[in-house]
Amino acid sequence: MKAVIGSTVVAEAATEDLVKIEGNWYFPPSSLTEGAYEKSPTAYHCPWKGDTQYWNVGMGDDVLADGGWSYPAPIPSSFDRVGQDYTGYVAFDRRVTISE
């Protein structure tokens, strides 16, 4: 699967390496394109997953503010609900094209 913004591939991994949570594909940290992520100051807390880290995602003219998010330290009980540890995995908002 690929996550693409404009002409920039910001993540790419085999489908079996991704985690699907609430309809969103989460890409593993090893699949993220180096240099395509900058921490955003936007704060959010999910009651069952924990504190969210938002990311400005992309490169050059293809950058989306708050285009991705991850959970750097998820609430441990959420692993049971998800079925695995998804620490640091990144999901993308609807402005990012996810394709096989």
Backbone as ProteinMPNN parsed JSONL, in Angstrom:
{"seq_chain_A": "MKAVIGSTVVAEAATEDLVKIEGNWYFPPSSLTEGAYEKSPTAYHCPWKGDTQYWNVGMGDDVLADGGWSYPAPIPSSFDRVGQDYTGYVAFDRRVTISE", "coords_chain_A": {"N_chain_A": [[0.857, -1.178, 0.0], [0.379, 2.285, -0.601], [0.867, 5.624, 0.526], [0.085, 8.695, -0.691], [0.807, 12.067, -1.464], [-0.039, 14.494, -3.589], [2.485, 14.269, -5.842], [4.171, 12.923, -4.217], [5.307, 10.114, -2.53], [4.613, 9.235, 0.644], [4.594, 7.156, 2.391], [5.087, 3.628, 2.298], [4.232, 0.264, 2.244], [3.805, -3.297, 2.672], [0.518, -4.654, 2.612], [-0.038, -6.468, 4.696], [1.612, -5.534, 6.694], [0.487, -3.28, 7.679], [-1.847, -1.667, 9.939], [-5.275, -1.637, 10.57], [-7.405, 0.661, 11.9], [-10.392, 1.786, 13.073], [-11.277, 2.284, 10.427], [-9.08, 3.54, 9.274], [-5.92, 3.221, 7.683], [-2.936, 2.381, 9.218], [0.424, 3.04, 8.921], [3.56, 1.389, 9.356], [6.382, 2.638, 11.279], [8.829, 2.118, 9.919], [8.155, 2.281, 7.256], [7.858, 4.865, 6.47], [8.536, 7.763, 4.525], [11.627, 9.219, 4.588], [12.28, 12.484, 5.76], [9.824, 13.52, 5.105], [8.149, 14.272, 7.12], [7.074, 16.441, 9.67], [6.837, 17.451, 12.965], [3.746, 18.549, 14.301], [2.18, 21.147, 16.204], [-0.421, 20.638, 16.949], [-2.75, 19.382, 19.219], [-4.315, 16.447, 20.539], [-6.405, 14.126, 22.234], [-7.249, 10.82, 22.374], [-9.763, 8.965, 23.902], [-9.448, 6.173, 24.2], [-7.123, 5.415, 22.883], [-5.078, 7.245, 23.471], [-2.69, 10.007, 23.774], [-2.245, 11.983, 20.904], [0.108, 12.443, 18.258], [0.35, 14.84, 15.907], [1.231, 15.317, 12.436], [2.816, 17.347, 9.995], [2.774, 16.632, 6.697], [4.579, 15.555, 3.836], [6.447, 16.841, 0.974], [8.274, 19.584, -0.439], [6.147, 21.339, -2.567], [4.05, 19.779, -1.939], [2.798, 19.546, 0.768], [0.901, 18.776, 3.58], [-0.685, 20.299, 6.2], [-1.042, 18.917, 9.383], [-1.603, 16.444, 8.244], [-1.158, 13.819, 8.906], [-1.189, 11.409, 11.635], [-0.132, 9.957, 14.749], [0.394, 7.627, 17.463], [2.528, 7.998, 19.894], [2.881, 6.878, 22.418], [0.78, 4.781, 23.083], [-2.209, 3.987, 24.969], [-1.828, 1.142, 26.852], [-3.929, -0.83, 27.107], [-5.307, -0.524, 24.767], [-4.062, -2.064, 22.853], [-5.122, -4.611, 23.009], [-7.686, -4.204, 21.978], [-7.096, -3.372, 19.37], [-5.502, -5.414, 18.478], [-2.811, -5.621, 18.185], [0.443, -4.126, 18.846], [0.711, -0.792, 17.992], [2.384, 1.338, 18.193], [3.749, 4.384, 17.238], [2.985, 4.04, 14.583], [1.668, 5.51, 11.607], [-1.208, 7.217, 10.541], [-3.319, 8.659, 7.99], [-5.063, 11.63, 6.905], [-8.064, 12.253, 4.945], [-7.201, 13.692, 2.766], [-4.971, 12.534, 1.781], [-3.945, 10.164, -0.557], [-4.573, 6.781, -0.453], [-3.483, 3.787, -1.676], [-3.263, 0.571, -3.393]], "CA_chain_A": [[0.0, 0.0, 0.0], [1.092, 3.547, -0.668], [0.228, 6.872, 0.919], [0.632, 9.663, -1.638], [0.327, 13.443, -1.434], [0.399, 15.043, -4.876], [3.367, 13.301, -6.489], [5.105, 12.445, -3.2], [4.972, 8.925, -1.75], [5.039, 9.531, 2.02], [4.717, 5.873, 3.096], [4.829, 2.469, 1.439], [4.428, -0.995, 2.969], [2.911, -4.399, 2.323], [-0.75, -4.566, 3.336], [0.022, -7.245, 5.942], [2.387, -4.802, 7.696], [-0.325, -2.163, 8.148], [-2.878, -1.931, 10.937], [-6.481, -0.866, 10.281], [-8.098, 1.069, 13.12], [-11.522, 2.681, 12.821], [-11.336, 2.621, 9.018], [-7.851, 4.175, 8.813], [-4.724, 2.393, 7.586], [-1.776, 2.894, 9.944], [1.67, 2.556, 8.332], [4.618, 1.23, 10.353], [7.435, 3.665, 11.199], [9.861, 1.761, 8.942], [7.652, 2.508, 5.899], [7.684, 6.297, 6.253], [9.553, 8.397, 3.691], [12.482, 10.107, 5.37], [12.213, 13.892, 5.397], [8.464, 13.919, 4.721], [7.342, 14.455, 8.328], [7.471, 17.464, 10.627], [5.87, 17.47, 14.069], [2.79, 19.64, 14.374], [1.808, 21.44, 17.587], [-1.824, 20.304, 17.186], [-2.915, 18.394, 20.292], [-5.573, 15.707, 20.609], [-6.354, 12.949, 23.094], [-8.285, 9.817, 22.135], [-10.021, 8.346, 25.195], [-9.027, 4.784, 24.336], [-5.782, 5.209, 22.309], [-4.123, 8.104, 24.167], [-2.297, 11.291, 23.192], [-1.922, 11.92, 19.487], [1.101, 13.328, 17.649], [0.017, 15.186, 14.529], [2.373, 15.554, 11.556], [2.715, 18.003, 8.698], [3.283, 15.535, 5.878], [4.849, 15.789, 2.43], [7.713, 17.479, 0.61], [8.157, 20.637, -1.442], [4.821, 21.963, -2.667], [3.06, 18.77, -1.546], [2.798, 19.392, 2.222], [-0.41, 18.953, 4.202], [-0.645, 20.547, 7.641], [-1.806, 17.928, 10.158], [-2.027, 15.41, 7.306], [-0.995, 12.49, 9.495], [-1.141, 11.342, 13.09], [0.342, 8.707, 15.338], [0.314, 7.512, 18.917], [3.877, 7.629, 20.324], [2.798, 6.074, 23.644], [-0.638, 4.437, 23.223], [-2.691, 3.354, 26.203], [-1.572, -0.287, 26.65], [-5.133, -1.641, 26.943], [-5.797, -0.398, 23.39], [-3.462, -3.117, 22.033], [-6.08, -5.721, 22.978], [-8.783, -3.824, 21.085], [-6.559, -3.296, 18.01], [-4.962, -6.73, 18.133], [-1.352, -5.572, 18.158], [1.085, -2.863, 19.216], [0.764, 0.122, 16.855], [3.167, 2.486, 18.635], [4.475, 5.093, 16.201], [2.396, 3.871, 13.252], [1.079, 6.775, 11.161], [-2.411, 7.212, 9.693], [-3.42, 9.886, 7.209], [-6.427, 12.106, 6.708], [-8.678, 11.946, 3.645], [-6.528, 14.409, 1.685], [-3.878, 11.668, 1.341], [-4.438, 9.027, -1.338], [-4.078, 5.462, -0.038], [-3.779, 2.837, -2.758], [-2.465, -0.656, -3.423]], "C_chain_A": [[0.898, 1.234, 0.0], [0.219, 4.666, -0.126], [0.898, 7.961, 0.088], [-0.037, 11.026, -1.451], [0.852, 14.104, -2.702], [1.204, 13.986, -5.606], [4.35, 12.667, -5.51], [4.565, 11.209, -2.479], [5.519, 9.165, -0.337], [5.133, 8.28, 2.886], [4.399, 4.761, 2.106], [5.174, 1.205, 2.212], [3.466, -2.041, 2.429], [1.655, -4.302, 3.188], [-0.696, -5.305, 4.667], [0.841, -6.568, 7.041], [1.619, -3.623, 8.277], [-1.317, -2.624, 9.207], [-4.077, -1.052, 10.577], [-7.225, -0.621, 11.586], [-9.164, 2.082, 12.734], [-11.546, 3.177, 11.375], [-10.103, 3.297, 8.446], [-6.704, 3.174, 8.764], [-3.585, 3.097, 8.309], [-0.521, 2.222, 9.388], [2.757, 2.455, 9.398], [5.713, 2.289, 10.177], [8.496, 3.375, 10.136], [9.441, 2.046, 7.497], [7.562, 3.988, 5.535], [8.846, 6.883, 5.453], [10.33, 9.413, 4.525], [12.383, 11.539, 4.84], [10.831, 14.395, 5.048], [7.567, 14.22, 5.916], [7.944, 15.529, 9.223], [6.41, 17.492, 11.717], [5.021, 18.725, 14.011], [2.476, 19.902, 15.849], [0.359, 21.081, 17.934], [-1.93, 19.177, 18.212], [-4.284, 17.74, 20.202], [-5.356, 14.52, 21.542], [-7.535, 12.055, 22.764], [-8.513, 9.097, 23.463], [-9.557, 6.9, 25.316], [-7.643, 4.494, 23.74], [-4.719, 6.065, 22.987], [-3.835, 9.4, 23.431], [-1.79, 11.102, 21.767], [-0.786, 12.877, 19.145], [0.653, 13.58, 16.216], [1.283, 15.536, 13.77], [1.96, 16.397, 10.358], [3.448, 17.056, 7.755], [3.466, 15.97, 4.432], [6.204, 16.431, 2.222], [7.454, 18.546, -0.451], [6.799, 21.307, -1.413], [3.7, 21.03, -2.204], [3.097, 18.519, -0.04], [1.4, 19.682, 2.756], [-0.228, 19.157, 5.702], [-1.554, 19.546, 8.336], [-2.34, 16.803, 9.271], [-1.892, 13.995, 7.824], [-0.993, 12.558, 11.002], [-0.662, 9.973, 13.537], [0.146, 8.764, 16.845], [1.684, 7.052, 19.416], [3.906, 6.767, 21.586], [1.334, 5.712, 23.889], [-0.966, 3.854, 24.603], [-2.583, 1.841, 26.0], [-2.82, -1.147, 26.445], [-5.696, -1.555, 25.522], [-5.209, -1.478, 22.482], [-4.395, -4.326, 21.929], [-7.205, -5.433, 21.988], [-8.331, -3.831, 19.617], [-6.032, -4.65, 17.547], [-3.453, -6.768, 18.027], [-0.86, -4.205, 18.618], [1.211, -2.002, 17.957], [1.517, 1.406, 17.211], [3.943, 3.088, 17.467], [3.96, 4.905, 14.786], [1.672, 5.17, 12.885], [-0.115, 6.517, 10.248], [-2.517, 8.584, 9.032], [-4.867, 10.308, 7.039], [-6.845, 11.906, 5.257], [-8.038, 12.705, 2.474], [-5.358, 13.607, 1.102], [-4.481, 10.472, 0.606], [-3.767, 7.748, -0.859], [-4.475, 4.48, -1.138], [-2.87, 1.625, -2.67], [-1.423, -0.572, -4.507]], "O_chain_A": [[2.011, 1.223, 0.525], [-1.0, 4.662, -0.292], [2.114, 8.138, 0.146], [-1.254, 11.132, -1.303], [2.062, 14.255, -2.867], [0.679, 12.929, -5.954], [5.263, 11.953, -5.924], [3.488, 11.256, -1.885], [6.729, 9.283, -0.143], [5.683, 8.325, 3.986], [3.571, 4.916, 1.208], [6.266, 1.084, 2.766], [2.451, -1.718, 1.813], [1.724, -3.913, 4.354], [-1.244, -4.83, 5.661], [0.774, -6.98, 8.199], [2.052, -3.029, 9.264], [-1.589, -3.816, 9.35], [-3.917, 0.139, 10.311], [-7.62, -1.555, 12.283], [-8.863, 3.115, 12.136], [-11.806, 4.354, 11.126], [-10.069, 3.602, 7.254], [-6.531, 2.374, 9.683], [-3.302, 4.266, 8.047], [-0.412, 0.995, 9.381], [2.868, 3.335, 10.251], [5.944, 2.775, 9.069], [9.01, 4.306, 9.515], [10.288, 2.052, 6.604], [7.222, 4.323, 4.4], [10.003, 6.533, 5.682], [9.756, 10.343, 5.092], [12.401, 11.771, 3.632], [10.665, 15.572, 4.727], [6.361, 14.404, 5.754], [9.143, 15.537, 9.499], [5.216, 17.549, 11.422], [5.509, 19.815, 13.713], [2.502, 18.975, 16.658], [-0.046, 21.206, 19.09], [-1.273, 18.144, 18.081], [-5.275, 18.375, 19.842], [-4.254, 13.977, 21.625], [-8.688, 12.477, 22.862], [-7.549, 8.659, 24.092], [-9.295, 6.436, 26.426], [-7.046, 3.46, 24.04], [-3.564, 5.649, 23.07], [-4.612, 9.841, 22.584], [-1.018, 10.19, 21.473], [-0.72, 13.987, 19.674], [0.584, 12.655, 15.406], [2.272, 15.986, 14.348], [0.894, 16.192, 9.778], [4.609, 16.718, 7.987], [2.62, 16.665, 3.869], [7.004, 16.554, 3.149], [6.532, 18.424, -1.258], [6.351, 21.784, -0.371], [2.545, 21.442, -2.09], [3.394, 17.405, 0.392], [0.795, 20.702, 2.426], [0.317, 18.294, 6.392], [-2.699, 19.35, 7.93], [-3.419, 16.271, 9.529], [-2.453, 13.066, 7.242], [-0.818, 13.627, 11.586], [-0.768, 8.98, 12.817], [-0.213, 9.795, 17.415], [1.985, 5.859, 19.374], [4.853, 6.011, 21.798], [0.705, 6.262, 24.793], [-0.104, 3.308, 25.292], [-3.186, 1.306, 25.069], [-2.774, -2.108, 25.678], [-6.477, -2.415, 25.115], [-5.793, -1.785, 21.443], [-4.453, -4.985, 20.891], [-7.625, -6.321, 21.246], [-9.082, -4.241, 18.732], [-6.109, -4.986, 16.365], [-2.872, -7.83, 17.804], [-1.636, -3.26, 18.761], [1.769, -2.455, 16.958], [1.3, 2.445, 16.587], [4.702, 2.393, 16.791], [4.457, 5.556, 13.867], [1.128, 5.848, 13.757], [-0.048, 5.716, 9.316], [-1.882, 9.546, 9.465], [-5.778, 9.48, 7.029], [-6.054, 11.438, 4.438], [-8.308, 12.39, 1.315], [-4.82, 13.963, 0.053], [-5.419, 9.845, 1.097], [-2.54, 7.644, -0.859], [-5.65, 4.359, -1.486], [-1.853, 1.636, -1.977], [-0.648, -1.51, -4.693]]}, "name": "protein", "num_of_chains": 1, "seq": "MKAVIGSTVVAEAATEDLVKIEGNWYFPPSSLTEGAYEKSPTAYHCPWKGDTQYWNVGMGDDVLADGGWSYPAPIPSSFDRVGQDYTGYVAFDRRVTISE"}
